[in-house]
Amino acid sequence: MQTKNNYRPVVHFTPPANWMNDPNGMVYANGRYHLFYQYYPAAPYWGPMHWGHAVTRDLLHWEHLPTALYPDELGCIFSGSCVLDKENLSGFGSLENPPMIAVYTSHNTTTHLEQQSIAYSLDYEHFEKYYGNPIIANEGQPDFRDPKVFWNPIKQCYSLVLAAGKNVEFYSSRNLKDWEKTGEFQAGIHGLGGICECPDCFPLQTEDGEKWVLIISMILPPEETGKENNAFDRMSHITQYYIGSFDGNTFIDTEKSDIPLLPDFGTDNYAAVTFQNLDEKVMIGWADNWDYAAQAPTADSGFRGKMTLAREMKLVKTEQGYRLSFSFKGTEALEAVSFPLAQGDNRLHSDTFGLKAAVKGTGKIVFRNSSGEFVEITVTEEEITVDRRHAGQSSFQQEYEKESYGLNRAPRQLRDSSEIEIIFDKCILEVLADNGLTPFTVSVFPLQPYEKIGVTGDIQAKLFYLC
């Protein structure tokens, strides 16, 4: 089917061309946010992985840089992280010109052996691979990837967490070259079990002192996908988080939950990780879904793969315990130029817009076009739903077309008045409901732009445009 709509987002990051998945190596340096990403520059589908590279100063407008890392004799360049080695512990640079260190997985496409390697850069654009790679060898595990480096305040060194089958493993190093294993954590003890991917571990301040968060993206086995209270019971990949402490060796799950804790209740947010070298914790995720990303009808628009907007995280105490709360990072100036929406239908003048609303009861927000396509966001006393079943194209892939994929739902975290933030950008919808405690990310593919926005019920909304 020939699409009538250009699906390339305006403020959400997309690759210059062809395929992109996981965000990698996110780090802040010299006033610029660096984003590396899983990239196959030759075709609009997954292939031998490289690290693409882009930078931004405002988290909305991106400058593409040359591909940072290419496959080599150790294999393709799978996911990982970057650290700005400000004290030059690695010896690759100097205190005056600290090196940026990329820590990544080398994946051998013949043997599927996965090992950890590093590369360094002094200009933060061109990387030299370390002659001593791999820096963490694989002793026979089939899944052993995605190292995320973070500062270890207890040992005053660097630690990393990486995915190792059904566990994540922790390592420490004083020079970013020589690593020793210090502990591990099994994801399925208090949560969903499966093959771990793209972990992240970091501290956040709360009214009860510092707590640590461990985030793990996961490939779910069939027996996990039907679990009660699992908002992703229809999906093969999810992301969940744990709240606890870090003793310098490993993460301890102290804030145990009876249900899996999810950082997103939509279908399209995976492998999300945080920026290194920022005081606040800011996260970006891959805004697609492995079940249908390779068939997404964006190839005619010149790309496949998109990222969420940056989201700043806080830990908020609720009746159920501490939970992650999210807010968009970088949209503040855009939100300042907003105007109120009347009840009922309002005309839209762009297919990339934002909405901030006060919810004092129940209500509904609907985007629609003249082709009869619409997206419906409903707030009831018990739950919030994001319904994309009639949003646009759906027959391009059978999983996307399923009704269970189209109706995204989550229980209310706040029963009283709350705020909801919404960003819509060409083909991606992000909803931060209940003061950011209940996020949704979903892909939609309308054949033509939505032309009207309707607001009904106990919702007072303001609209702003993204460009």
N, C-alpha and C positions, 0 to 999 in steps of 0.2 A: 504494500500500500504506500502510495506517495503521500508523505506528510505535508500538511499545509503550514505547520508551525516550525519555527526555528527553536530548538530545545536547548541551545547552549545558554547556561545561566549567565547573569551579569555580574553578580557579586559572590557567587559560589565558585570555588576553584575547579577548573577543568584542565586537562592536558592540552597542549597545542594541537595534538592530533592523536587519534587511535586510542589504545587501551591504557587504563590506569586502575589500580586498586589501592591497597593499604597506604595510608600516610606513614612516612618513615622520617627518622632523623630530625624531628622538629626541634629547633633551637633558636634562641633570640641572641643576636650579636650585633653590636654597633648600630643600634636603632632599627634593625631589620629582622623580621620574622622569617626564618628559613623553613621551607617545607620541601622535603624530599619525598618521593613516592614510588611505589611499584609501577613500572612503566615498560610497555612493549611498544616501541616507536614504529614498528613495521606493519602493524595491522590492528583492526578494531576488536581484537579478541586476545585472550591471555596467551603469552608466549614466553620466550627466554627473558627473564626479568632483568631490567636495568634499574638504576635509581635516577628518576627525573628530578628536576630541581627548579624551584621558584622562590621568589622573595616578595615581601610586602612590608609597607610601613604602617598600614591601617587595617589589615586583615580583611579588606574588601577588594582591593585592586592589586593584581599580581603581575609581576614581571618574570617571564620565563627566562631561565638561564640554561646553558648547555648541559646536556646529560652528565651527571656527576660520576656514576660508576657503571662500568660495563662488565659483562661476564668475562671470566678468565679461566685459567687451567683448573681452579678449584670448583668452578661451577657458576651458576647464575647468582645474581645478587638479590637475595630474599630480604625480608623485612628486618629492621633494626632501629638504631637510634643514634643521635649525635650528642656530644658533650663539648662545651667550650672549656678547654683545659686552661683555666685562667692562671693557675699556679705552675703551669708547664711541668706537671708531674711526669708526663710521658717523655719529655726531653725532645720532642719534635719541633718545638719552637722556642720562644723566650717569654719572659715576663712582659716585655714590651710588645711582643707580637705572639700572643698565645695561640696555639693550634686548635683547630676544630677537628675532633676525632669522630669518625663514623665507625660504629660497631654494628656489624651486620652478619647475616647468615650466608655462607657459601653453600649453595645447593648443587650437588653433582647430578646432572640430568640423566646420566647413565646408571649410576649405582644408587641414586637418591640419598647419598650420604650428606648429612647436614652438619656443618661445623661453623664456628664463629670466627670472624676475621675483623681486621680494622684497616682503616685508611685515614690519612691526615691531610689537612689543608692549612696553608698559611694565609691565603687570600680569600678563603671561605667560598671558593668557586671551583677550583681545580684540585683534585685529590690524588695523592700518591699512596698506593697500597703498601702495607708493611711487609718487609721481606720475611718476617717470622711467622706469617699466617700459616695455619690457623692458630689463633691465640687460645681457643678452647676446643680441643679435639673431641670427637664423638666416639664413645666407647661401645657403640652398637645400637643406640636408640633409633627407631624409625622416624620419630618426630622430635626434633631438637633444634629449635629456631626462635627467631624474633627477640633478640636481646634488647632490653630497655635499661639504660644506664641511669643511675641517680646517685646523689651525694649521700654518703652514710655518716650521719652526724655523731654516731656513737663511736665508731672506729676512726673517724676523721680520714676517710678514704672513699673511693668510689665503690659502689656495689652495682650489680645488675641482676635483673630477674629475666629468666628465659623460659620458654615453653618446652616441656620435656614429657610428651605423652599426656597422661592424665594428671600430671603434677606440673608445678612450676618450680624451678630451681634457682637458688640465690648463690651468687659468687661475689667475691670482693677482690680489690686490687689497689695497690698504692701507686702504680705507674700506668695503668690502662693497657698494659701489655701482658703481664703475668697475673693470672687469676686462679683463685682457689675456691672450691665449693664450700659454702657455709651452712646451707640448709635447704629445705624444700617445703612445699605446701600442696596438699591434695585438694583440688577444687571441689570434688563431689561430696566431701564430708558434710558441709553445710551449704548445699546449693546443688546445682545441676552438674552432673559428671559428664566428661567427654574428653576429646582431644583439645588440649589448650593451645591457644595462639595469642600473639600480640599482648602480653601482659604489661602492666604498668603499676608502679608502687610509689606512693608519695604521701607526705603529711599534710594535714589541714588543721587549722586552729578551730576550737569550739569553745563554748562557754564552760565546758568541763576540762579544758586543757587540750593538748595536742593529741590527735588521733591519726592513724594511718589508713589509707585506702589502697586496696589491691583490686585492680581491674583485670579481668581475663575474658578475652573473646574465645568462643568455643565451637567446635564441631560436635553436634549432639548425635549420639547413637539413637536408633529408633525407640528404644525403651524409655528414653528421657523425654521425648517430644510429646508424650501424652500425659505428663504429670499434671496433677491438679494444681491450679493456681499459677500455671506457667503461661504467661501472656504470649510466649512464642511457641505454643504447642503445635503450631502448623509449620515451623521452620526448622531447617537443618543446621543453622548457625545462629548463635545468640551472643550477647555480651552481658556479663554479670559482674557485680562488685561485692567486696567484703570490707568491713570496717573493723579495725583492731589496733594492733601495735606492732612495732618493728624493734627487735632487740639487738640489732646490729648484725644478726646472722640470718634471720628469717622473719616472715610475717606470722603473727598470731591472731587468729580470728576470735576476738574477745566480744564483739557486739553481734552475737549469733542471731539469725533470723529464721523463723519457721518457713518462710517462703524465699525463693531466689530474689535478690535485689537487682533490679534492672536499671541501667542508666538511660534506656530508651525503650518505649513500648511500640514503636513503629516497626516497619519491615526493612528499613533501609539505613541502618547505622551500624557499621561493623569496624572492628580493628582500631577503635578510637584510642588515641594516646595524647599525652600532654607535652607542652613545650618545656625544654630544659633551659635553665638560666633565666627564669622568670620568678619573681616573688609570688605572684598569684598563680593559681593552677588553671591553665587554659587548654582546652582539649579540642581536637578536630578528629572526625571519623570519616571513613569511606561511606558515602551516601548511596550505596547500592546493595544488592543482595546476590550472593553467589548462585541462588537458584534460578535467576533469570537475567543477570547483568550482561551476559554475552549475547543476549538477544534483544536487549533494550533498543527501542527505535530511535536512538540518538546518532547512529552512525552517519545518517544523511546530513546531520548537522556538524559532522567532522570529528566526533569524539565518542568514546565510551568510558564512563567513569566520572564521578564528581565527588567533591568533599562537602561535608557539612560546613556551616559557618562556625567560627571559633566560639566556644562556650566556656565561660568562667564558672568554676565550681566552688560551692561551699557546702559544709555539713550543717544541717539544720535539725534541731531536736523536734520530733513529732510525737504524737501519741503512741506510735509504733516503735519509737526509738529514733536514732539518728539516721537521716537519709540525705543523699546528695541532692542539692538544688542547683539549677543551671540558669544562667542568663547569657544573652548574646553579647559578645565582645566585639566592639568596633562599629556598632550600629547607632551609638548614642547621638552623633551629629545628625543622622538621618531622622531619628525619632523626634528631634527638636522641631522639625518642620512638618507638623501633622495637623489634621483637621478632624472634627467630630463627624461620625456617621449617624444618619437618621435611622430610626427603626424602619424595617422593610428594606426594599432594594435601593442600592446606590450604584451609580455608574463608575466603572473602573476605566482609567485612562492609561494604564500600563499593565503589562503582564509580569511585572516584578515589583512587589509592594510588601509593606509590612503593616501590622495591626497590633495595637496595644489596647487591652480592654479590661475593665473592672467587671467582675462577675459577682453578683450579689444573691444569686439564686440559681435558676436554671435558664437555659437558652440555647440558641443555635446560630451558627455562622455558616453561610453557604456562598461558594463561588460558582458561577454558572456562565455558560455561553449560549449563543443562539442555536447551536447544534444539539442542545438538550443535554450536554455534558455538565456534570457538577461534582463538587467536593463538599461534603457536609461535616462540620465539626459540632458535636452535640455535647452539652454539659447537663447532666442530671444530678440529682442528689447523691447517687451512688457511684456513677462512673462517668468517664469522658470517652467519647468515641470519635475516631477520624475515619470517615467512610469514603473510600475512593473507588467503590465498585462501579460507579457511573462517570468516572472522572475523564475518560478519554480512551485511547487505544488500550486494549488488554489482550487481544487474541494473538499477539506476537509470541507468547510463551504460556504453556498450560499452567505452570505454577502461579504466575502473576494473575492469571485469569480466575483462579479459584476464589470463591466467595470468602473463604477463611483468611486469604491474604488481603482481601479488599477492605474488610471491616476490622479496624485496629481499635482495641479497647483497653482501658486501664481503670482500676478502682480509684475513687477520689482520695486524695491525701489530705485535703482541707475541706471541711463541710461548710464552713462559713464563707464570708466574702473572700475573694482571691483575685489575682491578676492572671491574665493569659497573654502571652506574646506569640505572634504568628509572623513568619516570613514565607512569602511565596516568590519563587524565582524561576520562571519559565517551565521547569519540569520537576522542581523539588519543593516540598512543603515541610516546614519545620514549625512545630507547635510546642511551646513551653507553657504548660498549664499548671494550675495550682501553685502559683508563685515559683514556677520552675521545678517543682518536685515531680511533675509528670510530663516528660518530654515524648514527643513523637517525631519521627522522620519518615516520610513516605515519598516515593517517586510517583508522579502522575504525568500522563502524556496526552493532553487535550489536542484534538485536531486543529483547533484554533484557540486563540487566547480567551480566557475568561473575561467577560464584559461587564458583569454585575457582581456585586457583593451584597448579600442580604444579612441583616442582623435582627434577631427576634428574641423576646424574653427579657430576662433580668441582666442584660449585658449593655454596658455603655462603652463604645469603641471609638478609637481614633485611628485614622488611616494615614500612612506616609508612603512615599514612593522611594525606591532604591536607586533610581537614576533619573 
